[in-house]
Amino acid sequence: MFEQNDAWTKLVEFFELRVEKPVIGKNRFTRDTDLYHDLDMEPDEIERVLREWSAEFNVDTRDFDLGHYYPASKLNRKEFFLTVLKAPFSREARETLGGWQLTMGMLEEAMLKGKLVT
């Protein structure tokens, strides 16, 4: 297990090596940084990086479903298009397209607990 400051430092170092750098400036990592919305990572990339993160820091992810955070990633093109059309009229469609945040702080907490759950 990690101490809190140690976990945060290792988490930031891990993501600095794996996240694309912006054209100007550098990535800012805070506990509220969302992997998709703030770091511009696509769900398939997030899934790959989370597998590496889980292995490197010995975090159990068996009960974690990335689709819960980014439900649109599970839609085929037709379903995605229909969801976009429904979005102005349907809260569920908007939530499917927007998803929920998966933040650096959540990953830090999982490192401290040894487990990431949905």
DSSP file (Angstrom, degrees, kcal/mol; ACC not computed):
  #  RESIDUE AA STRUCTURE BP1 BP2  ACC     N-H-->O    O-->H-N    N-H-->O    O-->H-N    TCO  KAPPA ALPHA  PHI   PSI    X-CA   Y-CA   Z-CA
    1    1 A M              0   0    0      0, 0.0     2,-0.3     0, 0.0   111,-0.1   0.000 360.0 360.0 360.0 164.4    0.0    0.0    0.0
    2    2 A F        -     0   0    0    109,-0.4     2,-0.3   110,-0.1     3,-0.0  -0.750 360.0-120.5-112.9 157.2    1.0    3.6   -0.4
    3    3 A E     >  -     0   0    0     -2,-0.3     4,-2.8     1,-0.1     5,-0.2  -0.674  41.9-105.8 -86.3 157.1    0.9    6.7    1.7
    4    4 A Q  H  > S+     0   0    0     -2,-0.3     4,-2.3     1,-0.2     5,-0.2   0.903 117.5  42.7 -56.0 -51.7   -1.2    9.5    0.3
    5    5 A N  H  > S+     0   0    0      1,-0.2     4,-2.3     2,-0.2    -1,-0.2   0.890 115.6  50.9 -63.5 -38.4    1.6   11.8   -0.9
    6    6 A D  H  > S+     0   0    0      2,-0.2     4,-2.4     1,-0.2    -1,-0.2   0.908 109.7  49.9 -64.3 -43.5    3.5    8.9   -2.3
    7    7 A A  H  X S+     0   0    0     -4,-2.8     4,-2.4     2,-0.2    -2,-0.2   0.926 111.5  48.4 -62.2 -45.4    0.5    7.5   -4.2
    8    8 A W  H  X S+     0   0    0     -4,-2.3     4,-2.5    -5,-0.2     5,-0.2   0.930 111.7  49.0 -62.5 -45.8   -0.2   10.9   -5.8
    9    9 A T  H  X S+     0   0    0     -4,-2.3     4,-2.3     1,-0.2    -1,-0.2   0.926 113.8  45.7 -60.3 -46.5    3.4   11.4   -6.8
   10   10 A K  H  X S+     0   0    0     -4,-2.4     4,-2.3     2,-0.2    -1,-0.2   0.874 111.9  52.5 -66.0 -37.2    3.6    8.0   -8.4
   11   11 A L  H  X S+     0   0    0     -4,-2.4     4,-2.3    -5,-0.2    -2,-0.2   0.933 110.7  46.5 -64.0 -46.5    0.2    8.4  -10.1
   12   12 A V  H  X S+     0   0    0     -4,-2.5     4,-2.6     1,-0.2    -2,-0.2   0.927 112.6  50.1 -62.9 -44.9    1.2   11.7  -11.7
   13   13 A E  H  X S+     0   0    0     -4,-2.3     4,-1.2    -5,-0.2    -1,-0.2   0.908 110.2  51.7 -59.3 -41.9    4.6   10.3  -12.8
   14   14 A F  H  < S+     0   0    0     -4,-2.3     4,-0.5     1,-0.2     3,-0.4   0.934 114.1  41.8 -60.4 -48.2    2.8    7.3  -14.4
   15   15 A F  H >X S+     0   0    0     -4,-2.3     4,-2.0     1,-0.2     3,-0.9   0.824 104.9  64.0 -73.7 -31.0    0.3    9.5  -16.4
   16   16 A E  H 3< S+     0   0    0     -4,-2.6    -1,-0.2     1,-0.3    -2,-0.2   0.855 105.1  48.0 -59.4 -32.8    3.0   12.1  -17.4
   17   17 A L  T 3< S+     0   0    0     -4,-1.2    -1,-0.3    -3,-0.4    -2,-0.2   0.665 119.9  36.9 -79.3 -16.8    4.7    9.3  -19.4
   18   18 A R  T <4 S+     0   0    0     -3,-0.9     2,-0.4    -4,-0.5    -2,-0.2   0.569  96.5  83.7-115.7 -12.1    1.4    8.1  -21.0
   19   19 A V  S  < S-     0   0    0     -4,-2.0     8,-0.1    -5,-0.1    21,-0.1  -0.799  81.9-110.6-101.5 136.1   -0.6   11.2  -21.8
   20   20 A E        -     0   0    0     -2,-0.4    -2,-0.1    19,-0.2    -1,-0.0  -0.354  34.3-121.2 -62.0 136.8   -0.1   13.2  -24.9
   21   21 A K        -     0   0    0      1,-0.1     5,-0.1    -2,-0.1    -1,-0.1  -0.572  27.2-111.9 -79.9 141.3    1.4   16.6  -24.2
   22   22 A P        -     0   0    0      0, 0.0    -1,-0.1     0, 0.0     5,-0.1  -0.303  24.9-114.3 -67.8 159.1   -0.5   19.7  -25.3
   23   23 A V  S    S+     0   0    0      1,-0.2     2,-0.4     3,-0.1    -2,-0.0   0.904 104.8  32.4 -60.8 -42.3    0.9   21.8  -28.1
   24   24 A I  S    S-     0   0    0      2,-0.0    -1,-0.2     0, 0.0     2,-0.1  -0.958 122.6 -12.3-119.1 134.5    1.4   24.8  -25.7
   25   25 A G  S    S-     0   0    0     -2,-0.4     2,-0.3    -4,-0.1    -4,-0.0  -0.444  86.5 -76.7  82.2-153.6    2.2   24.4  -22.0
   26   26 A K        -     0   0    0     -2,-0.1     2,-0.1    -5,-0.1    -5,-0.1  -0.942  46.9 -80.2-144.2 165.0    2.0   21.1  -20.1
   27   27 A N        -     0   0    0     -2,-0.3     2,-0.6    -8,-0.1    12,-0.1  -0.428  37.6-146.5 -66.3 138.8   -0.6   18.9  -18.6
   28   28 A R        -     0   0    0     -2,-0.1     2,-0.6     2,-0.0    -1,-0.0  -0.950  12.0-160.0-107.7 120.3   -1.9   20.0  -15.2
   29   29 A F        +     0   0    0     -2,-0.6     2,-0.3     4,-0.0   -17,-0.1  -0.891  20.9 157.8-104.0 122.5   -2.8   17.1  -13.0
   30   30 A T    >   -     0   0    0     -2,-0.6     3,-1.5   -18,-0.0    74,-0.4  -0.838  57.2-101.5-128.3 171.0   -5.1   17.7  -10.1
   31   31 A R  T 3  S+     0   0    0     -2,-0.3    74,-2.3     1,-0.3    75,-0.3   0.723 124.2  53.5 -66.8 -19.1   -7.3   15.3   -8.1
   32   32 A D  T 3  S+     0   0    0     72,-0.2     2,-0.3    71,-0.1    -1,-0.3   0.437  77.7 124.4 -92.9  -1.1  -10.3   16.6  -10.2
   33   33 A T    <   -     0   0    0     -3,-1.5    71,-2.0     5,-0.1     2,-0.4  -0.450  54.1-145.5 -64.4 122.3   -8.6   16.0  -13.5
   34   34 A D  B  >> -A  103   0A   0     -2,-0.3     5,-1.5    69,-0.2     4,-1.5  -0.750   6.7-139.9 -91.6 134.9  -10.9   13.8  -15.6
   35   35 A L  T  45S+     0   0    0     67,-2.4     6,-1.9    -2,-0.4    -1,-0.1   0.880  98.5  32.2 -63.2 -39.0   -9.2   11.3  -18.0
   36   36 A Y  T  >5S+     0   0    0     66,-0.3     4,-0.7     4,-0.2    -1,-0.1   0.950 127.0  34.2 -84.0 -54.7  -11.6   11.8  -20.8
   37   37 A H  T  45S+     0   0    0      2,-0.2    -2,-0.1     1,-0.1    -1,-0.1   0.858 130.1  28.9 -75.7 -36.4  -12.7   15.4  -20.6
   38   38 A D  T  <5S+     0   0    0     -4,-1.5    -3,-0.2     1,-0.1    -1,-0.1   0.823 128.6  36.1 -95.1 -35.0   -9.5   17.0  -19.3
   39   39 A L  T  4<S-     0   0    0     -5,-1.5   -19,-0.2     2,-0.1    -2,-0.2   0.425  97.9-129.4-100.4   1.1   -6.7   14.8  -20.7
   40   40 A D     <  +     0   0    0     -4,-0.7     2,-0.4    -6,-0.2    -4,-0.2   0.821  50.2 157.9  55.9  35.5   -8.5   14.1  -24.0
   41   41 A M        -     0   0    0     -6,-1.9    -1,-0.2    -5,-0.0    -2,-0.1  -0.761  37.6-132.3 -89.8 135.7   -8.0   10.3  -23.6
   42   42 A E    >>  -     0   0    0     -2,-0.4     4,-2.8     1,-0.1     3,-0.6  -0.528  26.7-107.3 -81.9 154.4  -10.4    8.1  -25.6
   43   43 A P  H 3> S+     0   0    0      0, 0.0     4,-2.7     0, 0.0     5,-0.2   0.850 119.7  51.6 -53.3 -39.7  -12.1    5.2  -23.8
   44   44 A D  H 3> S+     0   0    0      2,-0.2     4,-1.8     1,-0.2     5,-0.1   0.883 112.6  46.5 -66.3 -35.5  -10.0    2.6  -25.6
   45   45 A E  H <> S+     0   0    0     -3,-0.6     4,-2.7     2,-0.2     5,-0.2   0.901 111.5  51.5 -69.4 -41.9   -6.8    4.4  -24.5
   46   46 A I  H  X S+     0   0    0     -4,-2.8     4,-2.8     1,-0.2    -2,-0.2   0.926 109.3  50.9 -60.0 -44.5   -8.1    4.9  -21.0
   47   47 A E  H  X S+     0   0    0     -4,-2.7     4,-1.7    -5,-0.2    -1,-0.2   0.916 111.6  47.0 -60.3 -44.2   -8.8    1.1  -20.8
   48   48 A R  H  X S+     0   0    0     -4,-1.8     4,-1.8     2,-0.2    -2,-0.2   0.930 114.2  46.5 -63.2 -46.5   -5.3    0.3  -22.0
   49   49 A V  H  X S+     0   0    0     -4,-2.7     4,-2.9     1,-0.2    -2,-0.2   0.880 109.5  54.5 -66.2 -38.0   -3.7    2.7  -19.6
   50   50 A L  H  X S+     0   0    0     -4,-2.8     4,-2.8    -5,-0.2    -1,-0.2   0.859 105.7  53.2 -65.4 -34.0   -5.8    1.5  -16.7
   51   51 A R  H  X S+     0   0    0     -4,-1.7     4,-2.1    -5,-0.2    -1,-0.2   0.936 112.4  44.4 -63.5 -44.7   -4.6   -2.1  -17.3
   52   52 A E  H  X S+     0   0    0     -4,-1.8     4,-2.8     2,-0.2    -2,-0.2   0.924 115.0  48.8 -63.0 -44.9   -1.0   -0.9  -17.2
   53   53 A W  H  X S+     0   0    0     -4,-2.9     4,-2.5     1,-0.2    -2,-0.2   0.913 110.3  51.0 -60.9 -45.5   -1.8    1.2  -14.1
   54   54 A S  H  X>S+     0   0    0     -4,-2.8     5,-1.9     1,-0.2     4,-0.6   0.911 113.9  44.0 -60.4 -44.2   -3.5   -1.7  -12.4
   55   55 A A  H  <5S+     0   0    0     -4,-2.1     3,-0.5     3,-0.2    -2,-0.2   0.916 114.9  48.3 -68.0 -43.5   -0.6   -4.1  -13.0
   56   56 A E  H  <5S+     0   0    0     -4,-2.8    -2,-0.2     1,-0.2    -1,-0.2   0.877 123.2  31.0 -67.3 -37.4    2.1   -1.5  -12.0
   57   57 A F  H  <5S-     0   0    0     -4,-2.5    -1,-0.2    -5,-0.2    -2,-0.2   0.276 106.0-119.2-108.1  10.6    0.4   -0.5   -8.8
   58   58 A N  T  <5 +     0   0    0     -4,-0.6     2,-0.5    -3,-0.5    -3,-0.2   0.920  53.5 162.2  53.9  51.8   -1.3   -3.8   -7.9
   59   59 A V      < -     0   0    0     -5,-1.9     2,-0.5    -6,-0.2    56,-0.3  -0.911  38.7-129.4-105.8 125.5   -4.8   -2.4   -8.0
   60   60 A D  B     +b  115   0B   0     54,-2.3    56,-2.9    -2,-0.5     3,-0.1  -0.609  32.0 169.6 -74.2 121.3   -7.7   -4.9   -8.3
   61   61 A T    >   +     0   0    0     -2,-0.5     3,-1.8    54,-0.2    -1,-0.1   0.143  39.8 114.0-118.5  17.6  -10.0   -3.8  -11.1
   62   62 A R  T 3  S+     0   0    0      1,-0.3    -1,-0.1     3,-0.0    55,-0.1   0.824  82.5  44.5 -60.2 -31.7  -12.2   -6.9  -11.4
   63   63 A D  T 3  S+     0   0    0     53,-0.4    55,-1.7    -3,-0.1     2,-0.5   0.122  93.3 105.3 -99.1  20.7  -15.3   -5.0  -10.3
   64   64 A F    <   -     0   0    0     -3,-1.8     2,-0.5    53,-0.3     3,-0.1  -0.874  47.6-169.9-107.1 132.6  -14.6   -1.9  -12.4
   65   65 A D    >>  -     0   0    0     -2,-0.5     3,-1.6     1,-0.1     4,-0.5  -0.937   9.4-166.7-122.8 107.0  -16.6   -1.2  -15.6
   66   66 A L  H >> S+     0   0    0     -2,-0.5     4,-1.9     1,-0.3     3,-1.2   0.816  86.8  69.4 -61.0 -30.5  -15.3    1.6  -17.7
   67   67 A G  H 34 S+     0   0    0      1,-0.3    -1,-0.3     2,-0.2     7,-0.1   0.742  87.7  65.6 -61.2 -23.1  -18.6    1.6  -19.7
   68   68 A H  H <4 S+     0   0    0     -3,-1.6    -1,-0.3     1,-0.2    -2,-0.2   0.862 109.9  36.7 -64.9 -35.1  -20.2    3.0  -16.5
   69   69 A Y  H << S+     0   0    0     -3,-1.2    31,-2.2    -4,-0.5    -2,-0.2   0.798 132.7  26.1 -87.6 -32.1  -18.2    6.2  -16.9
   70   70 A Y    ><  +     0   0    0     -4,-1.9     3,-1.7    29,-0.2     4,-0.3  -0.582  67.8 165.2-132.0  69.2  -18.2    6.4  -20.7
   71   71 A P  G >  S+     0   0    0      0, 0.0     3,-1.6     0, 0.0     4,-0.2   0.776  70.9  67.0 -62.3 -27.3  -21.3    4.6  -21.9
   72   72 A A  G >  S+     0   0    0     24,-1.1     3,-1.6     1,-0.3    25,-0.1   0.761  85.9  71.9 -64.4 -22.6  -21.2    6.0  -25.4
   73   73 A S  G <  S+     0   0    0     -3,-1.7    -1,-0.3     1,-0.3    -6,-0.1   0.700  94.2  54.4 -66.9 -16.8  -18.0    4.0  -26.0
   74   74 A K  G <  S+     0   0    0     -3,-1.6     2,-0.3    -4,-0.3    -1,-0.3   0.453  89.2  99.2 -94.3  -1.7  -20.2    0.8  -26.1
   75   75 A L    <   -     0   0    0     -3,-1.6     2,-0.1    -4,-0.2    -3,-0.0  -0.625  67.9-134.9 -87.4 142.7  -22.5    2.1  -28.8
   76   76 A N     >  -     0   0    0     -2,-0.3     4,-2.7     1,-0.1     5,-0.2  -0.337  40.9 -90.9 -80.3 177.1  -22.1    1.2  -32.5
   77   77 A R  H  > S+     0   0    0      1,-0.2     4,-2.6     2,-0.2     5,-0.2   0.897 126.6  48.5 -60.6 -43.0  -22.4    4.0  -35.0
   78   78 A K  H  > S+     0   0    0      2,-0.2     4,-2.4     1,-0.2    -1,-0.2   0.939 113.8  46.2 -63.8 -46.7  -26.2    3.6  -35.5
   79   79 A E  H  > S+     0   0    0      1,-0.2     4,-2.2     2,-0.2    -2,-0.2   0.891 112.6  51.3 -62.6 -39.2  -26.8    3.6  -31.8
   80   80 A F  H  X S+     0   0    0     -4,-2.7     4,-2.2     2,-0.2    -2,-0.2   0.935 110.2  48.4 -63.2 -46.5  -24.5    6.6  -31.3
   81   81 A F  H  X S+     0   0    0     -4,-2.6     4,-2.0     1,-0.2    -2,-0.2   0.912 112.3  48.6 -61.3 -44.2  -26.3    8.6  -34.1
   82   82 A L  H  X S+     0   0    0     -4,-2.4     4,-1.8     1,-0.2    -1,-0.2   0.874 110.1  52.2 -64.4 -36.9  -29.7    7.8  -32.6
   83   83 A T  H  X S+     0   0    0     -4,-2.2     4,-1.5     2,-0.2    -1,-0.2   0.890 107.4  52.1 -66.6 -39.1  -28.5    8.8  -29.1
   84   84 A V  H  < S+     0   0    0     -4,-2.2    -2,-0.2     1,-0.2    -1,-0.2   0.907 109.4  50.1 -61.9 -41.7  -27.3   12.2  -30.5
   85   85 A L  H  < S+     0   0    0     -4,-2.0    -1,-0.2     1,-0.2    -2,-0.2   0.854 113.4  45.7 -65.7 -34.0  -30.7   12.8  -32.1
   86   86 A K  H >X S+     0   0    0     -4,-1.8     3,-2.2     1,-0.2     4,-1.3   0.716  88.8  91.4 -79.3 -21.8  -32.5   12.0  -28.7
   87   87 A A  T 3< S+     0   0    0     -4,-1.5     3,-0.4     1,-0.3     7,-0.3   0.804  79.7  54.9 -50.7 -42.9  -30.1   14.1  -26.6
   88   88 A P  T 34 S+     0   0    0      0, 0.0    -1,-0.3     0, 0.0    -2,-0.1   0.766 121.5  31.6 -63.7 -20.0  -32.1   17.4  -26.7
   89   89 A F  T <4 S+     0   0    0     -3,-2.2     2,-0.5    -4,-0.2    -2,-0.2   0.493 113.0  63.3-113.4  -6.9  -35.2   15.6  -25.4
   90   90 A S     X  -     0   0    0     -4,-1.3     4,-2.0    -3,-0.4    -1,-0.1  -0.966  51.3-163.1-133.5 121.1  -33.7   12.8  -23.2
   91   91 A R  H  > S+     0   0    0     -2,-0.5     4,-2.6     1,-0.2     5,-0.2   0.902  98.4  55.2 -63.0 -41.0  -31.7   13.1  -20.0
   92   92 A E  H  > S+     0   0    0      1,-0.2     4,-2.2     2,-0.2    -1,-0.2   0.905 107.3  49.2 -59.8 -42.6  -30.7    9.4  -20.4
   93   93 A A  H  > S+     0   0    0      2,-0.2     4,-2.1     1,-0.2    -1,-0.2   0.911 110.9  50.1 -64.0 -41.9  -29.3   10.1  -23.9
   94   94 A R  H  X S+     0   0    0     -4,-2.0     4,-2.6    -7,-0.3     5,-0.3   0.904 111.2  48.8 -63.4 -40.7  -27.4   13.2  -22.6
   95   95 A E  H  X S+     0   0    0     -4,-2.6     4,-3.1     2,-0.2    -1,-0.2   0.877 109.0  53.5 -66.3 -36.6  -25.9   11.1  -19.8
   96   96 A T  H  < S+     0   0    0     -4,-2.2   -24,-1.1    -5,-0.2    -2,-0.2   0.910 114.4  41.2 -63.3 -41.5  -24.9    8.4  -22.3
   97   97 A L  H  < S+     0   0    0     -4,-2.1    -2,-0.2     1,-0.1    -1,-0.2   0.868 124.1  37.0 -74.6 -36.2  -23.1   10.9  -24.4
   98   98 A G  H  < S-     0   0    0     -4,-2.6    -2,-0.2    -5,-0.2    -3,-0.2   0.803  88.2-173.9 -87.3 -30.9  -21.5   12.8  -21.5
   99   99 A G     <  -     0   0    0     -4,-3.1     2,-0.3    -5,-0.3   -29,-0.2  -0.175  32.2 -72.4  66.0-165.3  -20.8    9.9  -19.2
  100  100 A W        -     0   0    0    -31,-2.2     2,-0.2    -4,-0.1    -5,-0.0  -0.836  53.2 -88.1-124.0 162.2  -19.5   10.5  -15.7
  101  101 A Q        -     0   0    0     -2,-0.3     2,-0.5   -65,-0.1   -31,-0.1  -0.496  25.6-167.3 -78.7 139.3  -16.1   11.6  -14.5
  102  102 A L        -     0   0    0     -2,-0.2   -67,-2.4   -33,-0.1   -66,-0.3  -0.962  28.9-168.7-118.4 106.6  -13.2    9.2  -13.9
  103  103 A T  B  >  -A   34   0A   0     -2,-0.5     4,-1.6   -69,-0.2   -69,-0.2  -0.522  38.4-117.4-105.4 163.3  -10.7   11.4  -12.1
  104  104 A M  H  > S+     0   0    0    -71,-2.0     4,-2.5   -74,-0.4   -73,-0.2   0.859 116.3  59.0 -60.6 -36.6   -7.1   11.2  -11.0
  105  105 A G  H  > S+     0   0    0    -74,-2.3     4,-2.3     1,-0.2    -1,-0.2   0.868 102.7  52.1 -62.4 -36.7   -8.3   11.5   -7.4
  106  106 A M  H  > S+     0   0    0    -75,-0.3     4,-2.0    -3,-0.2    -1,-0.2   0.888 110.4  48.1 -65.9 -38.5  -10.4    8.3   -7.8
  107  107 A L  H  X S+     0   0    0     -4,-1.6     4,-2.1     2,-0.2    -2,-0.2   0.888 110.0  52.0 -69.3 -38.5   -7.4    6.5   -9.1
  108  108 A E  H  X S+     0   0    0     -4,-2.5     4,-1.9     2,-0.2    -2,-0.2   0.933 109.7  49.4 -61.2 -45.4   -5.3    7.8   -6.2
  109  109 A E  H  X S+     0   0    0     -4,-2.3     4,-2.1     1,-0.2     6,-0.2   0.894 109.3  52.2 -60.8 -40.4   -7.9    6.5   -3.8
  110  110 A A  H  X>S+     0   0    0     -4,-2.0     4,-2.7     1,-0.2     5,-1.0   0.875 106.8  53.3 -64.2 -37.2   -7.9    3.1   -5.5
  111  111 A M  H  <5S+     0   0    0     -4,-2.1  -109,-0.4     1,-0.2    -1,-0.2   0.896 110.0  48.0 -63.4 -38.9   -4.1    3.0   -5.1
  112  112 A L  H  <5S+     0   0    0     -4,-1.9    -2,-0.2     1,-0.2    -1,-0.2   0.863 120.6  36.7 -69.8 -35.5   -4.5    3.6   -1.4
  113  113 A K  H  <5S-     0   0    0     -4,-2.1    -2,-0.2     2,-0.2    -1,-0.2   0.700 103.3-127.7 -88.5 -21.9   -7.2    1.0   -1.1
  114  114 A G  T  <5S+     0   0    0     -4,-2.7   -54,-2.3    -5,-0.2     2,-0.3   0.606  79.6  81.7  83.8  12.3   -5.8   -1.5   -3.6
  115  115 A K  B   < -b   60   0B   0     -5,-1.0     2,-0.5   -56,-0.3    -2,-0.2  -0.981  57.4-158.6-154.7 136.3   -9.1   -1.7   -5.5
  116  116 A L        +     0   0    0    -56,-2.9   -53,-0.4    -2,-0.3     2,-0.3  -0.975  22.9 175.9-114.7 123.1  -11.0    0.3   -8.1
  117  117 A V              0   0    0     -2,-0.5   -53,-0.3   -53,-0.1    -2,-0.0  -0.891 360.0 360.0-126.0 157.8  -14.7   -0.3   -8.3
  118  118 A T              0   0    0    -55,-1.7   -54,-0.1    -2,-0.3    -1,-0.0   0.459 360.0 360.0 -72.6 360.0  -17.5    1.2  -10.4
